[in-house]
Amino acid sequence: MKEFSYCLLLALFASSPALADQVLEKKTKVLGKEFSVKEQLGSVPTGNGVDALTQVKFFGKAIQLLSSKVDYAVVDGKIANNANDLYVNGMKVYTGAGTFQNGTLSYAGSVPPTQIDMPVFSYTIGPVVLELKAGVDFEAGVDAKLSSPLLAADLSGVLTADSLMNASLVTKATASGYIEGLARVLIFQVGAGGNVNIIDGNATVAAVIPVLDPTHPTLTYDGKLHVLSGRLYAFVDYRMLGSWKRLKDLNLYSWNGLCWSMGGQSCTALN
């Protein structure tokens, strides 16, 4: 229901670019302190699009939990292109843009390469510092295209076209995690850790409907999915000019995980 309401609001803003901000806020008290959730919808600076924000306020601190923006340009009364971004706690986690011109609809979106480090603990015993930390890395992308002479304003192109429709979809996604413990003394540190490639995959699908034989479309596909590969390692670092340099990296154990492939791609062993 909430997703449906957002769609209706987006449609309303798209048809009326210069609407004022709409704010919904709920407040209560937790342990005697105010807790509030605010949702705000408004138009972007260009006037063509929507800016949405979900904010949480607790113990006097405001956190931008989720924010998104949809922006587009209008040429001759038609939407020529659009862009949309999504932020979580101020960090951009998705960006995308699409165009529709001359019978071709294109869209590209991506989750930019993102690294999140999470210190677990740090403890000092005399000159020795003990640390345990973990983290994740991830990125993703999608690229889609649909073209057809039937979508063009001038349908005369159908008579000379080779196909009634051409469509393609390219996707990719990677995510990995690590955990690492170390002991540091002055300018040297030694430790051990492990990382796991949670997912590493890509896929390409394309479809063509020929004009001369529309009942027999052509479908091609290609892709690979590799999951849960990783390694355990040990290391020795030294500090030089304000940064840590790897002196020794020992591979203790590694495993290939599972892999599936189709089309022209093949699974390769983990080095």
Beta strands, then each sheet from edge to edge (+ up, - down):
strand 1: 22-30
strand 2: 33-42
strand 3: 49-58
strand 4: 61-75
strand 5: 78-88
strand 6: 91-101
strand 7: 104-125
strand 8: 128-147
strand 9: 163-185
strand 10: 188-210
strand 11: 218-240
strand 12: 243-255
strand 13: 258-262
sheet 1: 1+ 2- 3+ 4- 5+ 6- 7+ 8- 9+ 10- 11+ 12-
sheet 2: 1+ 2- 3+ 4- 5+ 6- 7+ 8- 9+ 10- 11+ 13-
end
